[in-house]
Every structure is written in structure tokens, then in C-alpha cells.
């Protein structure tokens, strides 16, 4: 009887929630506090999206498709293939 190795326990790093307050100006502008900019690595010119769902209002970084354009050439041979087929190919099966 061969003993199977125990799966390694992965520790999920939990961050403290970021809670801070920002005041809106009369022109509707909000300054993102420095702590938040640093914590989430916001840079000048970054765009954010305000999203409301059943859990509340969220602010997210705007994802721009143009950032992926440079990677498209690497994946053009995968077009039309399903993920199982691609993984099997990459694994040499």
C-alpha cells in the first residue's frame, strides 16, 4: 500500500479591510486618500469605476482592453481550442 502525500495547506493572506473617509467637493470631486492610493497602487491618470451591487457600492480600477493587445500575439494559436485541449498540449499529453 502506497501512502499518498498529504496536500499542502495553503495559507491565505488576509488583509485588514481598508476603511477611510473622503469628502466630496462642491464640484463633485473626491480626493483618494494617500493611504488608499499607496495600498492599491493607484497612479495619476488611473481610472476608477463605481459599481453598485447587492452588497453595496464598490470602486474598482478601470480595466482597459488595450493593455492586453500586446499579449494577443502570444495566444493567437489558441483561438478555437478549448481549455482542456490547450492544457493537455502544454503538459505534453
N, C-alpha and C positions, 0 to 999 in steps of 0.2 A: 504494500500500500504506500503510495507516494503522497506525502503531505503537501498540500497546496500552500503557497506563501500567503500570508495574511495581507490583505490590501492595506496600503499605507493610508493612514488618516491624514487628510489634508486639513490644515488649519486655515480657516477663512479669516482673513484680517478684517476686523470690524473697525470702522472709523466712527468717531463720535459724530453725531449729526451736526451739521453747520447751521447755526441759528444766529441770525443777526438782523438788524433793522436798518432800512434805508428810507429816507424821506423823499417824496416826490416834490419837485419844484412847481411853481405856477405854470411853467411851460411843459409840464408833463415829463420832465427828465428825472432819471434816478441815477445816482452815483453808486456803482457797485463798490462796497467797502473793500479796502486793500486786502484784508484778511481773506475775503472770498475770492478776489482776483488771484491772489497767490495760491490759495488752496486748490483752485480749479484750473490754474494756469491760463487765465484769460489774458489776452494780449490786445493792444489797441487795434481797432478795426474788426475784432471778432464780432460776429452777430449772434444774438440770442433769440430764442423762440419762447413765447409764453404759451403754455399748454394747460388747458383745464380738463380734468377727467373726474371720475367719481371719487378720487381720493383728495382732490384739491387742485391748486394752481402750482405749476412747476415751471421753472426756467431751464431751458436746455440750450446747449451750443448749437448753432445752425450748421447742419451738415451740408457741405457743398459737393455736388457730384463732380465738379471739375478737379477736385483733389484726387479722385480715383482715375481720372483719364490717363495719367502716366502709368498706371498699373495694368490697364486694359491689354496692352500688348503681351504681357506675361500670361494672361489667361485666355487668349483668343482661341487656342487649340482645344479648350474645354467646352466651347459652345455646342449645345445639343446633347451633351453627355450628362447622365445623372450622377449624383454624388457617390453612390456605391461603385459605379464603374470607374470613376476617377480615383477614388481611394484604393481600389484593388490594383489599378495601374501603378499608382505611386508606391504601393507596397510590394510590387513585383509579382503579383499573383496572376 
